[in-house]
Amino acid sequence: MALQLHYGTLAKWHPEKHWGFIRHDDGFDVFVHASGFKEKVAPPLNSRVKFSIIPNPQRPDRTKAIDVEVIVPKTVAVQRSASDTPEARHE
């Protein structure tokens, strides 16, 4: 069974404790442990992330985020003129 994908922002992080909270787009906070990040390292605060939610084995009345992945914003291609090149600026 596939887990539902959720979206939010890394709102709090305690590096010394290796856990924090993701603010879900629906307005509630979800616990996240360092082991829940796909890269095994927490991204900067306010990073947009996608994740799944499962029951927390240590706290059965709570949930936690897993498979947390940073959403990389799409970049916009900018067309540069010849005068914008590093070579042209040094002339």
N, C-alpha and C positions, 0 to 999 in steps of 0.2 A: 504494500500500500504506500503510495507516494504521500509525503507530507506536504501540507499547504505552505506556499511561499508567502512571507510577510515582508513589509518594508518599514523602515524607520531610520532613526538617527542615534548614533552613540552619544548618549546624554551625560553619563557619569562613568568614570573609570578610576579605580583604586589600584595603581600599579604595584604597591607593596602587598596587596591582598590578592591580586590577579583576578578581580571580578569587578563588575559594574552593571550598568543598566542601559538598555536600548529603549528610547521613547518610540513606541509604535506609532505609525501614522494615524491610528484611531485614538491616540491620546493616553494610552496606559503604558506603564513601564514593564519591561521584561528583563529578568535577571540574565546575565551572561557571564560565564567563566572563561578564562583565557583559553581553555581547551575547546571552547565552542567556535573559535575563529578558524576558518579554513587555513589561513596563513600562520596560525599558532602565535600570532602577535596582535595586540589590539591596535586598531587604526587610531588616528588623531580624533580627539573629541569633535563632535558635530559632523563626523563622516556619515554619508548616506550608506545604508547597508540593507542587504536582503538576508533573510534567515527563515528557519523553521522553528516551531515551538513544540516542545514535548513536556510531559510531566517531569518535575524535578525529583529524582530518586531520593535525595537527602531531605526534601521537604515535600511530601506527597500532596499537600494542599496548595502547592505553588507550581509554576511552570518555569522553564528556562529556554533560552535560545541556543540553537545548534546550527551548524553549517553556515555560520555568519560570514558574509562576503561583502567587501566594499563594492559599491556601485560606482564605477568610474564614469564621470560625466562625459558626454559626447563632446568632442572638440569641434570647433568651427574652423574650416579651412579658410585661411586668409591669403588672398593673392597679394604678392609683394611686387613692387615696381623695382626696376634696376637700381634706382637710387637708394633702396632699402637694404641692399646687400652690404655685408661688412667691408668688402673691398671698396665700394663706392664711398663709404663714410670716411675712409682713411685718406682719400685723395685731397 
